[in-house]
Amino acid sequence: MSPPPFHLAFPVHDLGAARSFYGGLLGCHEGRSSDTWVDFNFFGHQIVAHLAPQACGQVEVNPVDGHGVPIRHFGLVLDMEVWEDLASRLEGELTFLIKPHTRFKGAPGEQATMFFLDPSGNAIELKAFADPDQLFAT
C-alpha cells in the first residue's frame, strides 16, 4: 500500500501569482478555492495556498553537503524519470536556489535534488533516488 497523500497549507502574498506558479509552471491542477485560498494537486498531494502576505518572509539556510539548504521548505520525492523531466522543463523558467544535481554522491542516501522559491518565497525541494530504498539510508 502506498502512503496516504499529505496536506500542507502555506502562506502566499498573491493568489494570482500562486496560480501561475503552481498551476501554470509546475502543472498542478487547481481544486477548490475562495477569495483567500486555493487548493492544488501537488503530484497527488493536497497543498493549499492561503493569502497571508504578512506571513511570507525571509529564507534561512543550514549547510548540507556544501549547499545552503532552506530550513523551512516542502517538497516531494519523485520517480527519477519524472524528476529529470521536470528539472529540464524548469531550466530557464525560474532561478534555482540550488541547481539540479546529485547530493551525497557515492554515500548512503545518494539523491538528485533541486531547490527553488515560489513567488511568495516558499522554498520547495524536489528530489529523486536512483535506488528508492535509499530514502531513509543512514
CNS distance restraints for C-alpha pairs under 8 A (distance, minus, plus):
assign (resid   5 and name CA) (resid  44 and name CA) 6.52 0.50 0.50
assign (resid   5 and name CA) (resid  45 and name CA) 4.85 0.50 0.50
assign (resid   5 and name CA) (resid  46 and name CA) 7.10 0.50 0.50
assign (resid   6 and name CA) (resid  45 and name CA) 5.40 0.50 0.50
assign (resid   6 and name CA) (resid  46 and name CA) 6.30 0.50 0.50
assign (resid   7 and name CA) (resid  45 and name CA) 6.34 0.50 0.50
assign (resid   7 and name CA) (resid  46 and name CA) 4.78 0.50 0.50
assign (resid   7 and name CA) (resid  47 and name CA) 5.59 0.50 0.50
assign (resid   7 and name CA) (resid  48 and name CA) 7.78 0.50 0.50
assign (resid   8 and name CA) (resid  46 and name CA) 6.51 0.50 0.50
assign (resid   8 and name CA) (resid  47 and name CA) 4.73 0.50 0.50
assign (resid   8 and name CA) (resid  48 and name CA) 6.20 0.50 0.50
assign (resid   9 and name CA) (resid  47 and name CA) 5.71 0.50 0.50
assign (resid   9 and name CA) (resid  48 and name CA) 4.55 0.50 0.50
assign (resid   9 and name CA) (resid  49 and name CA) 6.02 0.50 0.50
assign (resid   9 and name CA) (resid  50 and name CA) 6.84 0.50 0.50
assign (resid  10 and name CA) (resid  47 and name CA) 7.77 0.50 0.50
assign (resid  10 and name CA) (resid  48 and name CA) 6.36 0.50 0.50
assign (resid  10 and name CA) (resid  49 and name CA) 5.37 0.50 0.50
assign (resid  10 and name CA) (resid  50 and name CA) 5.95 0.50 0.50
assign (resid  11 and name CA) (resid  49 and name CA) 5.84 0.50 0.50
assign (resid  11 and name CA) (resid  50 and name CA) 4.89 0.50 0.50
assign (resid  11 and name CA) (resid  51 and name CA) 5.86 0.50 0.50
assign (resid  11 and name CA) (resid  52 and name CA) 5.18 0.50 0.50
assign (resid  11 and name CA) (resid  53 and name CA) 6.95 0.50 0.50
assign (resid  11 and name CA) (resid  55 and name CA) 6.03 0.50 0.50
assign (resid  11 and name CA) (resid  56 and name CA) 6.07 0.50 0.50
assign (resid  11 and name CA) (resid 120 and name CA) 7.63 0.50 0.50
assign (resid  12 and name CA) (resid  18 and name CA) 7.01 0.50 0.50
assign (resid  12 and name CA) (resid  49 and name CA) 6.01 0.50 0.50
assign (resid  12 and name CA) (resid  50 and name CA) 5.85 0.50 0.50
assign (resid  12 and name CA) (resid  51 and name CA) 5.12 0.50 0.50
assign (resid  12 and name CA) (resid  52 and name CA) 5.63 0.50 0.50
assign (resid  12 and name CA) (resid  53 and name CA) 5.87 0.50 0.50
assign (resid  12 and name CA) (resid  55 and name CA) 7.71 0.50 0.50
assign (resid  12 and name CA) (resid  56 and name CA) 6.30 0.50 0.50
assign (resid  12 and name CA) (resid 119 and name CA) 7.86 0.50 0.50
assign (resid  12 and name CA) (resid 120 and name CA) 5.12 0.50 0.50
assign (resid  12 and name CA) (resid 122 and name CA) 7.99 0.50 0.50
assign (resid  13 and name CA) (resid  51 and name CA) 5.87 0.50 0.50
assign (resid  13 and name CA) (resid  52 and name CA) 5.82 0.50 0.50
assign (resid  13 and name CA) (resid  53 and name CA) 3.96 0.50 0.50
assign (resid  13 and name CA) (resid  54 and name CA) 7.64 0.50 0.50
assign (resid  13 and name CA) (resid  56 and name CA) 6.63 0.50 0.50
assign (resid  13 and name CA) (resid 119 and name CA) 7.99 0.50 0.50
assign (resid  13 and name CA) (resid 120 and name CA) 5.53 0.50 0.50
assign (resid  14 and name CA) (resid  18 and name CA) 6.36 0.50 0.50
assign (resid  14 and name CA) (resid  51 and name CA) 6.34 0.50 0.50
assign (resid  14 and name CA) (resid  53 and name CA) 7.34 0.50 0.50
assign (resid  14 and name CA) (resid 120 and name CA) 7.51 0.50 0.50
assign (resid  15 and name CA) (resid  19 and name CA) 6.08 0.50 0.50
assign (resid  15 and name CA) (resid  36 and name CA) 7.63 0.50 0.50
assign (resid  15 and name CA) (resid  37 and name CA) 7.16 0.50 0.50
assign (resid  15 and name CA) (resid  38 and name CA) 7.42 0.50 0.50
assign (resid  15 and name CA) (resid  49 and name CA) 7.31 0.50 0.50
assign (resid  15 and name CA) (resid  50 and name CA) 7.75 0.50 0.50
assign (resid  15 and name CA) (resid  51 and name CA) 6.40 0.50 0.50
assign (resid  16 and name CA) (resid  20 and name CA) 6.25 0.50 0.50
assign (resid  17 and name CA) (resid  21 and name CA) 6.12 0.50 0.50
assign (resid  17 and name CA) (resid 119 and name CA) 6.48 0.50 0.50
assign (resid  18 and name CA) (resid  22 and name CA) 5.82 0.50 0.50
assign (resid  18 and name CA) (resid  23 and name CA) 7.58 0.50 0.50
assign (resid  18 and name CA) (resid  49 and name CA) 7.10 0.50 0.50
assign (resid  18 and name CA) (resid 118 and name CA) 7.54 0.50 0.50
assign (resid  18 and name CA) (resid 119 and name CA) 6.92 0.50 0.50
assign (resid  18 and name CA) (resid 120 and name CA) 7.88 0.50 0.50
assign (resid  19 and name CA) (resid  23 and name CA) 5.05 0.50 0.50
assign (resid  19 and name CA) (resid  24 and name CA) 6.73 0.50 0.50
assign (resid  19 and name CA) (resid  30 and name CA) 7.87 0.50 0.50
assign (resid  20 and name CA) (resid  24 and name CA) 4.68 0.50 0.50
assign (resid  20 and name CA) (resid  25 and name CA) 6.50 0.50 0.50
assign (resid  21 and name CA) (resid  25 and name CA) 4.94 0.50 0.50
assign (resid  21 and name CA) (resid  26 and name CA) 6.34 0.50 0.50
assign (resid  21 and name CA) (resid 118 and name CA) 6.80 0.50 0.50
assign (resid  21 and name CA) (resid 119 and name CA) 7.30 0.50 0.50
assign (resid  22 and name CA) (resid  26 and name CA) 4.97 0.50 0.50
assign (resid  22 and name CA) (resid  27 and name CA) 6.28 0.50 0.50
assign (resid  22 and name CA) (resid  28 and name CA) 5.49 0.50 0.50
assign (resid  22 and name CA) (resid  40 and name CA) 7.32 0.50 0.50
assign (resid  23 and name CA) (resid  27 and name CA) 4.82 0.50 0.50
assign (resid  23 and name CA) (resid  28 and name CA) 4.55 0.50 0.50
assign (resid  23 and name CA) (resid  29 and name CA) 5.85 0.50 0.50
assign (resid  23 and name CA) (resid  30 and name CA) 6.45 0.50 0.50
assign (resid  23 and name CA) (resid  40 and name CA) 7.40 0.50 0.50
assign (resid  24 and name CA) (resid  28 and name CA) 7.33 0.50 0.50
assign (resid  25 and name CA) (resid  90 and name CA) 7.93 0.50 0.50
assign (resid  28 and name CA) (resid  40 and name CA) 5.80 0.50 0.50
assign (resid  28 and name CA) (resid  41 and name CA) 5.25 0.50 0.50
assign (resid  28 and name CA) (resid  42 and name CA) 5.51 0.50 0.50
assign (resid  28 and name CA) (resid  43 and name CA) 7.01 0.50 0.50
assign (resid  29 and name CA) (resid  40 and name CA) 5.63 0.50 0.50
assign (resid  29 and name CA) (resid  41 and name CA) 5.22 0.50 0.50
assign (resid  29 and name CA) (resid  42 and name CA) 7.68 0.50 0.50
assign (resid  30 and name CA) (resid  38 and name CA) 7.22 0.50 0.50
assign (resid  30 and name CA) (resid  39 and name CA) 5.83 0.50 0.50
assign (resid  30 and name CA) (resid  40 and name CA) 4.55 0.50 0.50
assign (resid  30 and name CA) (resid  41 and name CA) 6.39 0.50 0.50
assign (resid  31 and name CA) (resid  38 and name CA) 7.00 0.50 0.50
assign (resid  31 and name CA) (resid  39 and name CA) 4.92 0.50 0.50
assign (resid  31 and name CA) (resid  40 and name CA) 5.59 0.50 0.50
assign (resid  31 and name CA) (resid  41 and name CA) 7.04 0.50 0.50
assign (resid  32 and name CA) (resid  38 and name CA) 6.05 0.50 0.50
assign (resid  32 and name CA) (resid  39 and name CA) 5.45 0.50 0.50
assign (resid  33 and name CA) (resid  37 and name CA) 5.53 0.50 0.50
assign (resid  33 and name CA) (resid  38 and name CA) 4.11 0.50 0.50
assign (resid  33 and name CA) (resid  39 and name CA) 6.07 0.50 0.50
assign (resid  34 and name CA) (resid  38 and name CA) 6.41 0.50 0.50
assign (resid  36 and name CA) (resid  50 and name CA) 5.88 0.50 0.50
assign (resid  36 and name CA) (resid  51 and name CA) 5.07 0.50 0.50
assign (resid  37 and name CA) (resid  48 and name CA) 6.61 0.50 0.50
assign (resid  37 and name CA) (resid  49 and name CA) 5.42 0.50 0.50
assign (resid  37 and name CA) (resid  50 and name CA) 4.31 0.50 0.50
assign (resid  37 and name CA) (resid  51 and name CA) 5.85 0.50 0.50
assign (resid  38 and name CA) (resid  48 and name CA) 5.56 0.50 0.50
assign (resid  38 and name CA) (resid  49 and name CA) 5.38 0.50 0.50
assign (resid  38 and name CA) (resid  50 and name CA) 6.79 0.50 0.50
assign (resid  39 and name CA) (resid  46 and name CA) 6.65 0.50 0.50
assign (resid  39 and name CA) (resid  47 and name CA) 5.79 0.50 0.50
assign (resid  39 and name CA) (resid  48 and name CA) 4.43 0.50 0.50
assign (resid  39 and name CA) (resid  49 and name CA) 6.54 0.50 0.50
assign (resid  40 and name CA) (resid  46 and name CA) 5.90 0.50 0.50
assign (resid  40 and name CA) (resid  47 and name CA) 5.38 0.50 0.50
assign (resid  40 and name CA) (resid  48 and name CA) 6.23 0.50 0.50
assign (resid  40 and name CA) (resid  49 and name CA) 7.98 0.50 0.50
assign (resid  41 and name CA) (resid  45 and name CA) 5.56 0.50 0.50
assign (resid  41 and name CA) (resid  46 and name CA) 5.22 0.50 0.50
assign (resid  41 and name CA) (resid  47 and name CA) 6.65 0.50 0.50
assign (resid  42 and name CA) (resid  46 and name CA) 5.96 0.50 0.50
assign (resid  42 and name CA) (resid  47 and name CA) 6.33 0.50 0.50
assign (resid  52 and name CA) (resid  56 and name CA) 7.03 0.50 0.50
assign (resid  56 and name CA) (resid 120 and name CA) 6.12 0.50 0.50
assign (resid  56 and name CA) (resid 121 and name CA) 6.57 0.50 0.50
assign (resid  56 and name CA) (resid 122 and name CA) 7.60 0.50 0.50
assign (resid  57 and name CA) (resid 120 and name CA) 7.89 0.50 0.50
assign (resid  57 and name CA) (resid 121 and name CA) 6.56 0.50 0.50
assign (resid  58 and name CA) (resid 121 and name CA) 7.17 0.50 0.50
assign (resid  59 and name CA) (resid  70 and name CA) 6.15 0.50 0.50
assign (resid  59 and name CA) (resid  71 and name CA) 7.48 0.50 0.50
assign (resid  59 and name CA) (resid  72 and name CA) 7.32 0.50 0.50
assign (resid  59 and name CA) (resid 121 and name CA) 7.17 0.50 0.50
assign (resid  59 and name CA) (resid 122 and name CA) 7.84 0.50 0.50
assign (resid  59 and name CA) (resid 123 and name CA) 7.54 0.50 0.50
assign (resid  60 and name CA) (resid  70 and name CA) 5.62 0.50 0.50
assign (resid  60 and name CA) (resid  71 and name CA) 5.85 0.50 0.50
assign (resid  60 and name CA) (resid  72 and name CA) 7.40 0.50 0.50
assign (resid  61 and name CA) (resid  68 and name CA) 5.18 0.50 0.50
assign (resid  61 and name CA) (resid  69 and name CA) 4.99 0.50 0.50
assign (resid  61 and name CA) (resid  70 and name CA) 4.21 0.50 0.50
assign (resid  61 and name CA) (resid  71 and name CA) 5.16 0.50 0.50
assign (resid  62 and name CA) (resid  67 and name CA) 7.99 0.50 0.50
assign (resid  62 and name CA) (resid  68 and name CA) 5.33 0.50 0.50
assign (resid  62 and name CA) (resid  69 and name CA) 5.33 0.50 0.50
assign (resid  62 and name CA) (resid  70 and name CA) 6.51 0.50 0.50
assign (resid  62 and name CA) (resid  71 and name CA) 6.26 0.50 0.50
assign (resid  63 and name CA) (resid  67 and name CA) 5.45 0.50 0.50
assign (resid  63 and name CA) (resid  68 and name CA) 4.66 0.50 0.50
assign (resid  63 and name CA) (resid  69 and name CA) 6.00 0.50 0.50
assign (resid  64 and name CA) (resid  68 and name CA) 6.37 0.50 0.50
assign (resid  64 and name CA) (resid  69 and name CA) 6.17 0.50 0.50
assign (resid  65 and name CA) (resid 103 and name CA) 6.80 0.50 0.50
assign (resid  65 and name CA) (resid 104 and name CA) 6.75 0.50 0.50
assign (resid  67 and name CA) (resid  98 and name CA) 7.28 0.50 0.50
assign (resid  68 and name CA) (resid  98 and name CA) 7.99 0.50 0.50
assign (resid  69 and name CA) (resid  98 and name CA) 7.85 0.50 0.50
assign (resid  69 and name CA) (resid 115 and name CA) 7.96 0.50 0.50
assign (resid  70 and name CA) (resid 123 and name CA) 6.56 0.50 0.50
assign (resid  72 and name CA) (resid 122 and name CA) 7.93 0.50 0.50
assign (resid  72 and name CA) (resid 123 and name CA) 6.84 0.50 0.50
assign (resid  73 and name CA) (resid 122 and name CA) 6.69 0.50 0.50
assign (resid  73 and name CA) (resid 123 and name CA) 4.66 0.50 0.50
assign (resid  73 and name CA) (resid 124 and name CA) 5.37 0.50 0.50
assign (resid  73 and name CA) (resid 125 and name CA) 6.79 0.50 0.50
assign (resid  74 and name CA) (resid 123 and name CA) 6.64 0.50 0.50
assign (resid  74 and name CA) (resid 124 and name CA) 5.08 0.50 0.50
assign (resid  74 and name CA) (resid 125 and name CA) 6.08 0.50 0.50
assign (resid  75 and name CA) (resid 124 and name CA) 5.19 0.50 0.50
assign (resid  75 and name CA) (resid 125 and name CA) 4.59 0.50 0.50
assign (resid  75 and name CA) (resid 126 and name CA) 5.33 0.50 0.50
assign (resid  75 and name CA) (resid 127 and name CA) 7.84 0.50 0.50
assign (resid  76 and name CA) (resid 125 and name CA) 6.74 0.50 0.50
assign (resid  76 and name CA) (resid 126 and name CA) 5.16 0.50 0.50
assign (resid  76 and name CA) (resid 127 and name CA) 6.35 0.50 0.50
assign (resid  77 and name CA) (resid 126 and name CA) 6.11 0.50 0.50
assign (resid  77 and name CA) (resid 127 and name CA) 4.87 0.50 0.50
assign (resid  77 and name CA) (resid 128 and name CA) 5.22 0.50 0.50
assign (resid  77 and name CA) (resid 129 and name CA) 7.77 0.50 0.50
assign (resid  78 and name CA) (resid  82 and name CA) 6.27 0.50 0.50
assign (resid  78 and name CA) (resid  83 and name CA) 5.77 0.50 0.50
assign (resid  78 and name CA) (resid 126 and name CA) 7.02 0.50 0.50
assign (resid  78 and name CA) (resid 127 and name CA) 6.06 0.50 0.50
assign (resid  78 and name CA) (resid 128 and name CA) 5.05 0.50 0.50
assign (resid  78 and name CA) (resid 129 and name CA) 7.93 0.50 0.50
assign (resid  79 and name CA) (resid  83 and name CA) 6.14 0.50 0.50
assign (resid  79 and name CA) (resid 128 and name CA) 5.75 0.50 0.50
assign (resid  79 and name CA) (resid 129 and name CA) 7.24 0.50 0.50
assign (resid  80 and name CA) (resid  84 and name CA) 6.07 0.50 0.50
assign (resid  80 and name CA) (resid 112 and name CA) 7.88 0.50 0.50
assign (resid  80 and name CA) (resid 128 and name CA) 5.08 0.50 0.50
assign (resid  80 and name CA) (resid 129 and name CA) 6.21 0.50 0.50
assign (resid  80 and name CA) (resid 130 and name CA) 6.27 0.50 0.50
assign (resid  81 and name CA) (resid  85 and name CA) 6.19 0.50 0.50
assign (resid  82 and name CA) (resid  86 and name CA) 6.11 0.50 0.50
assign (resid  83 and name CA) (resid  87 and name CA) 5.99 0.50 0.50
assign (resid  83 and name CA) (resid 126 and name CA) 7.26 0.50 0.50
assign (resid  83 and name CA) (resid 127 and name CA) 6.81 0.50 0.50
assign (resid  83 and name CA) (resid 128 and name CA) 6.27 0.50 0.50
assign (resid  84 and name CA) (resid  88 and name CA) 6.20 0.50 0.50
assign (resid  85 and name CA) (resid  89 and name CA) 6.18 0.50 0.50
assign (resid  86 and name CA) (resid  90 and name CA) 6.04 0.50 0.50
assign (resid  87 and name CA) (resid  91 and name CA) 6.31 0.50 0.50
assign (resid  87 and name CA) (resid 100 and name CA) 6.49 0.50 0.50
assign (resid  87 and name CA) (resid 114 and name CA) 7.77 0.50 0.50
assign (resid  89 and name CA) (resid  93 and name CA) 7.59 0.50 0.50
assign (resid  90 and name CA) (resid  94 and name CA) 6.32 0.50 0.50
assign (resid  94 and name CA) (resid 116 and name CA) 7.66 0.50 0.50
assign (resid  95 and name CA) (resid 116 and name CA) 6.66 0.50 0.50
assign (resid  95 and name CA) (resid 117 and name CA) 7.94 0.50 0.50
assign (resid  96 and name CA) (resid 114 and name CA) 7.23 0.50 0.50
assign (resid  96 and name CA) (resid 115 and name CA) 5.86 0.50 0.50
assign (resid  96 and name CA) (resid 116 and name CA) 4.61 0.50 0.50
assign (resid  96 and name CA) (resid 117 and name CA) 7.45 0.50 0.50
assign (resid  97 and name CA) (resid 114 and name CA) 7.75 0.50 0.50
assign (resid  97 and name CA) (resid 115 and name CA) 5.27 0.50 0.50
assign (resid  97 and name CA) (resid 116 and name CA) 4.92 0.50 0.50
assign (resid  97 and name CA) (resid 117 and name CA) 7.18 0.50 0.50
assign (resid  98 and name CA) (resid 114 and name CA) 5.47 0.50 0.50
assign (resid  98 and name CA) (resid 115 and name CA) 4.89 0.50 0.50
assign (resid  98 and name CA) (resid 116 and name CA) 6.82 0.50 0.50
assign (resid  99 and name CA) (resid 113 and name CA) 7.88 0.50 0.50
assign (resid  99 and name CA) (resid 114 and name CA) 5.35 0.50 0.50
assign (resid  99 and name CA) (resid 115 and name CA) 6.70 0.50 0.50
assign (resid 100 and name CA) (resid 112 and name CA) 6.91 0.50 0.50
assign (resid 100 and name CA) (resid 113 and name CA) 5.52 0.50 0.50
assign (resid 100 and name CA) (resid 114 and name CA) 4.39 0.50 0.50
assign (resid 100 and name CA) (resid 115 and name CA) 7.61 0.50 0.50
assign (resid 101 and name CA) (resid 112 and name CA) 5.54 0.50 0.50
assign (resid 101 and name CA) (resid 113 and name CA) 5.73 0.50 0.50
assign (resid 101 and name CA) (resid 114 and name CA) 6.71 0.50 0.50
assign (resid 102 and name CA) (resid 110 and name CA) 6.97 0.50 0.50
assign (resid 102 and name CA) (resid 111 and name CA) 5.48 0.50 0.50
assign (resid 102 and name CA) (resid 112 and name CA) 4.29 0.50 0.50
assign (resid 102 and name CA) (resid 113 and name CA) 6.24 0.50 0.50
assign (resid 103 and name CA) (resid 110 and name CA) 5.77 0.50 0.50
assign (resid 103 and name CA) (resid 111 and name CA) 5.35 0.50 0.50
assign (resid 103 and name CA) (resid 112 and name CA) 6.09 0.50 0.50
assign (resid 103 and name CA) (resid 113 and name CA) 6.79 0.50 0.50
assign (resid 104 and name CA) (resid 108 and name CA) 7.15 0.50 0.50
assign (resid 104 and name CA) (resid 109 and name CA) 6.52 0.50 0.50
assign (resid 104 and name CA) (resid 110 and name CA) 4.67 0.50 0.50
assign (resid 104 and name CA) (resid 111 and name CA) 6.71 0.50 0.50
assign (resid 105 and name CA) (resid 110 and name CA) 5.23 0.50 0.50
assign (resid 105 and name CA) (resid 111 and name CA) 7.45 0.50 0.50
assign (resid 106 and name CA) (resid 110 and name CA) 6.37 0.50 0.50
assign (resid 108 and name CA) (resid 134 and name CA) 6.52 0.50 0.50
assign (resid 108 and name CA) (resid 137 and name CA) 5.48 0.50 0.50
assign (resid 108 and name CA) (resid 138 and name CA) 5.95 0.50 0.50
assign (resid 109 and name CA) (resid 129 and name CA) 7.82 0.50 0.50
assign (resid 109 and name CA) (resid 134 and name CA) 4.84 0.50 0.50
assign (resid 109 and name CA) (resid 135 and name CA) 5.95 0.50 0.50
assign (resid 109 and name CA) (resid 136 and name CA) 6.87 0.50 0.50
assign (resid 109 and name CA) (resid 137 and name CA) 5.24 0.50 0.50
assign (resid 109 and name CA) (resid 138 and name CA) 7.01 0.50 0.50
assign (resid 110 and name CA) (resid 129 and name CA) 6.78 0.50 0.50
assign (resid 110 and name CA) (resid 130 and name CA) 7.98 0.50 0.50
assign (resid 110 and name CA) (resid 134 and name CA) 7.14 0.50 0.50
assign (resid 111 and name CA) (resid 127 and name CA) 6.58 0.50 0.50
assign (resid 111 and name CA) (resid 128 and name CA) 5.66 0.50 0.50
assign (resid 111 and name CA) (resid 129 and name CA) 4.76 0.50 0.50
assign (resid 111 and name CA) (resid 130 and name CA) 7.06 0.50 0.50
assign (resid 112 and name CA) (resid 127 and name CA) 5.30 0.50 0.50
assign (resid 112 and name CA) (resid 128 and name CA) 5.14 0.50 0.50
assign (resid 112 and name CA) (resid 129 and name CA) 6.27 0.50 0.50
assign (resid 113 and name CA) (resid 125 and name CA) 6.85 0.50 0.50
assign (resid 113 and name CA) (resid 126 and name CA) 5.74 0.50 0.50
assign (resid 113 and name CA) (resid 127 and name CA) 4.19 0.50 0.50
assign (resid 113 and name CA) (resid 128 and name CA) 6.62 0.50 0.50
assign (resid 114 and name CA) (resid 125 and name CA) 5.66 0.50 0.50
assign (resid 114 and name CA) (resid 126 and name CA) 5.60 0.50 0.50
assign (resid 114 and name CA) (resid 127 and name CA) 6.52 0.50 0.50
assign (resid 115 and name CA) (resid 123 and name CA) 6.81 0.50 0.50
assign (resid 115 and name CA) (resid 124 and name CA) 5.55 0.50 0.50
assign (resid 115 and name CA) (resid 125 and name CA) 4.53 0.50 0.50
assign (resid 115 and name CA) (resid 126 and name CA) 6.69 0.50 0.50
assign (resid 116 and name CA) (resid 123 and name CA) 5.75 0.50 0.50
assign (resid 116 and name CA) (resid 124 and name CA) 5.51 0.50 0.50
assign (resid 116 and name CA) (resid 125 and name CA) 6.83 0.50 0.50
assign (resid 117 and name CA) (resid 121 and name CA) 5.21 0.50 0.50
assign (resid 117 and name CA) (resid 122 and name CA) 5.30 0.50 0.50
assign (resid 117 and name CA) (resid 123 and name CA) 4.50 0.50 0.50
assign (resid 117 and name CA) (resid 124 and name CA) 6.03 0.50 0.50
assign (resid 118 and name CA) (resid 122 and name CA) 5.35 0.50 0.50
assign (resid 118 and name CA) (resid 123 and name CA) 6.61 0.50 0.50
assign (resid 118 and name CA) (resid 124 and name CA) 7.45 0.50 0.50
assign (resid 128 and name CA) (resid 132 and name CA) 7.77 0.50 0.50
assign (resid 129 and name CA) (resid 134 and name CA) 6.97 0.50 0.50
assign (resid 129 and name CA) (resid 135 and name CA) 7.14 0.50 0.50
assign (resid 133 and name CA) (resid 137 and name CA) 7.45 0.50 0.50
